[in-house]
Amino acid sequence: MDESLVKIRHSRSQKDFPGLKLEEDEYVEFFFRRAKIAFTMIWVVAVAGLIFILLGFLLVLIGQSQLDDMGRNFLSIILFSLLAANFLFLLLALKIYYGNKLYITNKRAIQMVMNSPVSTSINVIDLFSVEDASFRQENLWQKLFRYGTLRLATVGEETTYTFKYSDIKPAELRAVTDLISDAKEKTVVRKARK
């Protein structure tokens, strides 16, 4: 690729992904988040919780005559606590959803995994060390909603990196495997020159 085009793509990647530490001639080819179904399920659970809580408030209002003040206050505290917990669940689930990212650059795969607000990890894999890239759907639910697990296996006995709840398309997977092949070829050429 032309050196001026590499510089343009590098500066564009730095602008689009300011928190990502890129090498001098590195740029982002692909950026993946978790599948949209995961985002949708977060909202479904939060809205279902909200409906349940609102029904509780409605039952408290309907049954006001059967409860004394202390009973109404107790139920109101419980329902407000549930409402706060539902809101907190929504915030934390969205933070975790947006905290899971996979960047495929022209040189590396950079995976940011957040399992909880306090449990995060960053995995960086040089593309030339990736032996296999695959995408797996294991059940009807995944097939129906078009998501699965992206798997990057490294050379030798090292680690296999997985990006769950991914909705990578077949053409994108082919492009990623092409990037891996290109990175391996460039590594072989560099070693041959030395």
Secondary structure as UniProt FT lines:
FT   HELIX           3..16
FT   TURN            18..19
FT   TURN            24..25
FT   STRAND          28..34
FT   HELIX           36..62
FT   HELIX           63..66
FT   HELIX           69..99
FT   STRAND          101..105
FT   STRAND          108..116
FT   TURN            117..118
FT   STRAND          119..126
FT   HELIX           127..129
FT   STRAND          130..136
FT   HELIX           140..145
FT   STRAND          148..154
FT   TURN            156..157
FT   STRAND          160..166
FT   HELIX           170..193
//
